[in-house]
Amino acid sequence: MDGTEVRVRRPGANGRGRRAFVSGKMRQNTKKATVVTDEQGRTLWAGAFRPGRVHDQTAVKTVGICDLFERYPAVRAEVDAHYGGLAKQFPD
């Protein structure tokens, strides 16, 4: 499970949320998506689209993936360092 960023056109000068799309990492206007794959890299799910400045872990919590981990404790996930809080919440 990981988040990926895609560059998007900058919202209009007077548009709402203009700054929300600026990614700190890429320093550009982006949108992020959370992607879940199997062991062989095949995409199982792609979603949780959000503005570029929203943290990966925040999207996982707001979409309800954390709830699924609680409901199905036998499911395992491999994540990167951006999901540190998730690893503390689900140490196994």
Backbone bond lengths (Angstrom), bond angles and torsions (degrees), N, CA, C in turn:
res aa  C-N    CA-C-N  psi(-1)  N-CA   C-N-CA  omega(-1)  CA-C   N-CA-C  phi
1 M - - - 1.446 - - 1.522 107.20 -
2 D 1.321 115.18 132.61 1.458 119.53 179.16 1.524 109.66 -159.09
3 G 1.302 115.65 163.47 1.455 121.97 176.01 1.512 109.12 -102.77
4 T 1.306 117.04 145.66 1.454 121.60 177.73 1.523 108.87 -131.38
5 E 1.329 115.88 146.58 1.458 121.06 -177.83 1.522 110.81 -109.37
6 V 1.321 115.76 141.67 1.458 122.79 177.20 1.521 107.40 -127.10
7 R 1.315 116.58 131.13 1.466 120.20 178.15 1.527 110.45 -67.64
8 V 1.328 115.24 141.01 1.467 121.17 177.73 1.515 108.47 -130.62
9 R 1.322 115.46 164.86 1.458 119.94 175.72 1.518 109.33 -68.71
10 R 1.288 115.74 145.56 1.454 121.36 179.89 1.525 109.95 -69.31
11 P 1.349 117.42 133.18 1.464 119.59 176.94 1.524 111.16 -60.59
12 G 1.326 117.30 158.21 1.465 122.73 -177.77 1.518 112.75 -56.81
13 A 1.313 116.36 158.60 1.462 122.85 -174.73 1.526 113.22 -55.73
14 N 1.302 118.27 -38.80 1.461 120.27 -179.08 1.523 112.35 -104.31
15 G 1.315 116.90 12.61 1.460 121.10 -177.26 1.526 112.79 -75.71
16 R 1.318 114.76 150.45 1.469 119.99 177.52 1.523 109.63 -70.26
17 G 1.301 116.07 144.02 1.455 120.77 175.28 1.512 115.30 73.63
18 R 1.300 117.21 20.53 1.473 120.56 -177.01 1.526 111.52 -57.47
19 R 1.324 116.99 -42.33 1.469 120.37 -178.26 1.519 112.48 -79.52
20 A 1.316 118.62 -18.56 1.458 121.81 -176.33 1.516 112.36 -63.88
21 F 1.317 117.69 -23.26 1.453 120.31 -175.80 1.520 113.68 -90.99
22 V 1.327 117.96 -3.72 1.461 120.60 -178.87 1.515 109.16 -80.02
23 S 1.323 115.58 117.21 1.453 122.41 179.84 1.522 109.37 -83.93
24 G 1.325 117.53 133.09 1.456 120.81 176.91 1.509 111.92 -67.05
25 K 1.322 116.92 -35.34 1.458 121.53 -178.19 1.530 111.75 -72.22
26 M 1.319 116.50 -48.76 1.465 120.03 -176.51 1.522 113.11 -90.72
27 R 1.335 116.99 -13.63 1.462 122.68 -178.39 1.530 111.86 54.74
28 Q 1.307 115.08 34.08 1.452 121.15 178.66 1.519 108.31 -141.88
29 N 1.310 116.70 172.70 1.459 121.63 177.27 1.522 108.68 -78.00
30 T 1.323 116.06 120.72 1.456 120.80 -177.53 1.520 111.07 -139.79
31 K 1.312 114.55 164.79 1.455 122.76 166.39 1.513 105.73 -123.58
32 K 1.342 116.10 150.15 1.456 120.76 -179.85 1.517 110.06 -115.50
33 A 1.310 114.93 150.53 1.462 121.64 174.05 1.520 108.13 -133.25
34 T 1.308 116.50 144.42 1.459 121.37 173.67 1.522 107.48 -92.66
35 V 1.338 116.10 133.43 1.463 121.63 -178.09 1.520 108.58 -124.30
36 V 1.332 115.73 133.66 1.461 122.17 177.06 1.519 107.49 -117.61
37 T 1.345 116.53 129.80 1.461 121.61 179.50 1.523 110.28 -125.14
38 D 1.323 115.91 167.54 1.464 119.88 174.27 1.530 108.69 -90.22
39 E 1.331 116.32 -172.83 1.475 120.73 -176.66 1.518 113.11 -62.05
40 Q 1.333 116.89 -25.97 1.465 120.32 -177.24 1.530 112.63 -96.81
41 G 1.325 117.10 7.87 1.455 121.01 176.31 1.514 115.13 85.96
42 R 1.323 118.16 8.46 1.463 121.04 177.84 1.522 109.48 -78.67
43 T 1.311 116.75 133.77 1.458 121.75 -177.60 1.523 110.62 -68.90
44 L 1.337 115.84 124.80 1.456 121.80 176.15 1.525 110.51 -98.78
45 W 1.335 116.01 -35.84 1.467 120.69 -178.00 1.515 108.89 -158.02
46 A 1.308 115.95 139.51 1.461 122.21 173.22 1.525 106.78 -136.44
47 G 1.305 116.15 124.61 1.455 119.67 -177.98 1.508 110.72 -175.01
48 A 1.321 117.03 -151.88 1.467 123.41 -178.20 1.520 110.45 55.32
49 F 1.328 116.84 47.02 1.457 121.17 179.46 1.518 110.21 -69.24
50 R 1.322 116.02 136.13 1.458 121.53 -177.03 1.527 109.92 -153.96
51 P 1.345 117.50 166.56 1.469 119.98 177.56 1.526 111.37 -61.31
52 G 1.317 116.28 156.11 1.458 122.48 -174.51 1.509 116.30 -60.00
53 R 1.312 119.08 -27.51 1.463 119.17 -176.06 1.529 113.16 -85.23
54 V 1.324 118.38 -6.75 1.464 121.49 179.68 1.522 109.31 -77.15
55 H 1.327 116.43 134.37 1.460 122.51 -177.16 1.526 111.00 -68.58
56 D 1.333 116.33 148.78 1.464 121.83 179.10 1.526 111.82 -55.26
57 Q 1.305 116.20 -46.37 1.459 121.35 -176.53 1.531 111.86 -64.87
58 T 1.321 117.47 -33.71 1.461 121.56 178.40 1.521 110.50 -62.13
59 A 1.314 116.57 -41.60 1.462 120.16 179.37 1.523 111.10 -63.99
60 V 1.305 117.22 -39.79 1.470 121.24 179.77 1.528 110.15 -62.24
61 K 1.311 116.34 -39.57 1.469 119.77 -179.75 1.522 111.73 -72.56
62 T 1.327 118.04 -42.22 1.458 120.12 -175.96 1.521 112.94 -72.67
63 V 1.326 117.72 -28.50 1.458 121.25 -179.74 1.531 111.32 -80.06
64 G 1.327 117.32 -22.70 1.458 120.18 177.87 1.511 114.64 104.84
65 I 1.322 118.34 11.07 1.454 120.44 179.35 1.527 110.40 -65.94
66 C 1.328 117.51 -35.55 1.473 120.66 176.68 1.529 110.53 -59.94
67 D 1.314 115.96 -40.21 1.464 120.09 178.26 1.524 111.19 -61.95
68 L 1.324 116.56 -36.70 1.464 119.89 178.48 1.524 111.51 -67.32
69 F 1.337 117.26 -37.47 1.464 120.16 176.75 1.528 111.02 -63.28
70 E 1.332 117.16 -36.79 1.457 120.63 177.44 1.531 111.09 -69.89
71 R 1.302 115.94 -37.68 1.469 120.76 -178.02 1.527 112.46 -73.87
72 Y 1.335 116.95 -34.10 1.463 122.38 -178.57 1.532 109.79 -123.41
73 P 1.334 117.81 79.41 1.471 120.82 -175.15 1.529 114.47 -65.56
74 A 1.326 118.42 -16.86 1.464 120.27 179.28 1.533 112.24 -75.92
75 V 1.330 118.05 -16.07 1.464 121.74 -179.77 1.522 109.21 -74.13
76 R 1.317 116.01 134.36 1.466 121.92 179.22 1.525 109.04 -115.47
77 A 1.312 116.33 149.49 1.465 121.09 178.57 1.517 109.74 -139.09
78 E 1.304 115.87 142.48 1.455 122.05 174.83 1.523 106.64 -105.76
79 V 1.327 116.54 124.81 1.456 121.69 -177.15 1.516 109.89 -131.24
80 D 1.328 116.62 164.55 1.457 120.41 178.53 1.530 110.76 -92.62
81 A 1.312 116.40 -173.00 1.469 121.96 -174.54 1.528 113.35 -64.77
82 H 1.320 118.59 -19.25 1.464 121.06 -179.09 1.524 112.91 -70.40
83 Y 1.313 116.57 -9.00 1.468 121.08 -179.41 1.523 110.68 -110.59
84 G 1.331 117.53 35.39 1.469 122.10 -177.30 1.510 113.55 -57.36
85 G 1.324 118.19 -43.00 1.448 121.71 178.72 1.514 112.46 -64.08
86 L 1.314 116.25 -34.18 1.460 121.45 177.76 1.524 110.15 -66.77
87 A 1.323 117.26 -38.47 1.460 121.44 177.73 1.523 111.27 -66.01
88 K 1.326 117.50 -33.72 1.465 120.26 176.98 1.522 111.09 -71.48
89 Q 1.328 116.43 -36.89 1.450 121.66 179.89 1.530 111.92 -70.08
90 F 1.333 116.49 -33.71 1.468 122.85 -179.87 1.523 108.30 -127.24
91 P 1.336 119.34 78.01 1.466 121.61 -173.57 1.528 114.28 -64.82
92 D 1.317 118.11 -22.03 1.464 119.52 -179.64 1.514 111.42 -85.88
